[in-house]
C-alpha cells in the first residue's frame, strides 16, 4: 500500500498553498495575495510526524469558486479527482472572513463523501476560540484553529490527523526516478494538452486560454518499463508582460524546471513559427546545455503550402540549435506523440554517457589526421590528449600547448567531428581547452648552502658600492 493522502480543499485565498508550503517545508506551491493562483494539483511526499515516522502525500488543489466559467469548471474536475485519491480532507476556511455562502455550498458537497474531513480554520492568529463557534454550522465538527503563515496550531492539527490515517508502508522506490523531461513553451501552445495525451488522463488543466498553467507540475509515470518524470512548466511570457508578480514566479519556476531536467521538449505553435520568446527560450536551453527536442504542435491544421513555409523558416531560425530534432505533431488528436519516446530515450542516453579516454583519443587522432591544428600568432597549436569531464551536457576537455586562442573554425571542426564519431543526437557537445603550464611556476627555487653564502657576499658587495657613491 502506498502513502496516505491528505488533500487541501477550499475556496480561493483561504491559505491552502501556504499550509501546503508549511507542511512540506518548501516553496513548491505559488503563494501570493492574488486569488486563484493554484490551478493544478501539487503533490509532495512529507514526513508528517517525527515520533511515529508517519509519511504522507499532501495535495494542494485549485480554489473552488462555484462560478460557471470554463476555468472553474476545469478546476472543479481537478479537485474531484484529488478527493478520490484522498484518505483525509482538510477543508480550509478563513477565520477573517467568517462563514460565507460558498463555504456552506462546499461543505454540503464534502459531507456527501465517505471521507474523513477536518475543518481547518486558517488565519486565526489572535482569534478567541469562542468566536470560532459560527463554523460549527458547516456541519463538519469542531474547527481546528491555525495560522499557516505564522505556523500556529499546526502541531495540534497533525495530532488530530494521525489517528485518521490508514497504516502505510514506505515503498522502496518512494523517490521519483527516471528521465526528467521538461515541457517548455509560450502560453497556449499546447504543453498541458501534450502531457495529457502522453499520460492518457486529464492530469493537468488544459483549456484553450493562455496562461492556465501557473505552477511547474512534476508528474512521475512509467512506459514500457522506463520511468519518466514529466515537468509541465508555466507558460513564459515576455518580460514586459510580467507586471503581475505571479508571472515572475512562473518564470523562476520554469528556469528551475530547466535546471532539474535531463531532456527538454520545446513546444512551438505551427501557426506562429519561431517567435522572439521562443528564441529566448531556445537560448536558455542552449546555455544550460540540455538535450532538446523541438515539437511543432497543431501541425494538422495547416495546408501543404503552409507546412512547407513553416519548415523553410524553421531551418533558418533554428540553425543555432541544429543538434535538436524537430517533430511535427497534433497533441489534441495524438498524431506523432507516440514517436517522441524513442528520441527522448536516445537523447538521455547521449547526454549521460561517459566515454572512455582511450576512445576519445582515438577519435582525436583521426581528427588530427584529417585536419592539423592551424598556427596562431606564429605558433602551431598542439593538442596532446582529450578526456571527458562532465555529462548533461557531455563535456570534453582538450589538453595541449597554446590552446588559449583556438580559432572558431577549428573549434567547430572538432565539435562536429566528435559529434559524428560519437553519434550524438539531440544533445549539445561542450568543448573546453586547457593549455600546458610551466610545472615550476609555483615552486620556490631552493638554494644550496654554498649558493646562500655566495648570495650574501654579493649583497654586501652591492651595499658597499652604494656607500662609496
Buried (B, 14 or more C-beta within 10 A) or exposed (E): EEBBBBBBBBBBBBBBBBBBBBBBEEEBBBBEEEEBBBBBBBBBBBEBBEEEEBBBBBBBBBBBBEEEEEBBEBBBEBBBBBBEEBBBBBBBBBBEEEBEEBBEEBBEBBEEEEBBBBBBBBBBBEBEEEEBEEBEEBEBEEBBBBBBBBEBBBEEBBEBBBEBBEEBEEEEEEEBEBBBBBBBBBBBBBBBBBBBBBBEEEBBBBBEEEBBBBBBBBBBBEBEEEBBBBBBBBBBBEEEEBEEEBBEBBBEBBBBBBEEBBBBBBBBBBBEBBBEBBBBBBEBBBEBBBBBBBBBBBBBEBEEEEBEEBEEEBEEBBEEBEBBBBBBBBBBBBBBBEEBBEBBBBBBBBBBEEBEEEEBBEBBEEBBEEEEBEEBEEEEBBBEEBBBEEBBBBBBBBBBBBBEEBEEEBEEBBBEBBBEBBEBBBBBBBBEBEBEEEEEEEEEEEEEEEEEEEEEEEEEEEEEEEEEE
